[in-house]
Amino acid sequence: MNHEIDVVGLIAGETLIVGECKFQHSPLGYDALSNLQRHADELRWTPQNGTDRTVEHALFSRSGFKQSVEEAASERDDLRLFTVTDVVNAHTDSSNESFFEA
């Protein structure tokens, strides 16, 4: 079975960032988060030091997010939500070092 993840990267030695990007006219729903989490579980990567990995999730949406996704993000430390405006502002604001610094 194939798994598609739009964004994969490393934040720190044991932290993996995975993300889903949707450029659609409707707000992004909880199903996108569920699919991302399931697909991230299938990634075969372990930190070099052999410890358990930490996974951070990012959702990028053209049209915002449904309430269920916004509630999940407010309750979790491992989920960040980004709109097109957030991405543009991050590229134009030289003082913004990282999306994932809170």
Salt bridges, closest charged atoms under 4 A:
GLU20 OE2 - LYS22 NZ 3.11
ASP78 OD2 - HIS57 ND1 3.49
ASP78 OD1 - ARG76 NE 2.80
